[in-house]
Amino acid sequence: MSKYLGTINVTPEGFKGIVGNPQNRQEVNTPLFNSLGFEIEHYWFGVGENNIYSFRRNR
């Protein structure tokens, strides 16, 4: 099974939405990744050039 590390860059407006509407982002994004044939194994927030990291594998 293939595994992939994805990165997502979030704008300042995006961070305002994340802070203003706290929720489990992995849970919210799971249906999207599943529809693309992936299963999320890990989901992290970071500080720096890339802001969100997801480690997923092809189902």
N, C-alpha and C positions, 0 to 999 in steps of 0.2 A: 504494500500500500504506500502510495506517495504521501509525503508530508510537506507542508508549505508554511512559511512564515510570512504573514501579511502585515503591512504597516499602513496606517491611516493618518493623514495630517488633518488636524482640526483647526479651523479658523478661530479667532477670538470670539466671534458670534456663536460658533458651535460650542465653545466651552461655556459660554453663558447659558446656552440651552441645557447642557449636561448638568451644570450646577443648579440651574433653576428648576430642573425636572429630574431629580435623582431617581434612578431605577437600575436594575440589573441589566447592563448593556449586553452582556453575553446572552442572556435569556431572550432579550428583545431581538437580537440579530441572528439567533439560531435558525429560525424559519427561512431567512434569506440564504444563509450558507447551505442549509439542507436542500433548498430548491436548486442550488447549483451543484449538488452532489458532494458536498463537504460536510464534515462533522467537526465542530470546534472542540479542540482539546484544552486550550488555555486562552485566556483573554486578559491582557494587562494594559494599564494606563502608564505612560511614561512622561518624562519631561525632556524636551530637547527637540531635535529636528523632526522626529516622528513621535506622534503623541499616543497612538493606540497600536498595540501589537496583538495579533491573533495567530495562534499556532493551530493549524487545522490539517486534517488528513482527508484524502480522497476516499469515499466510501466504496 
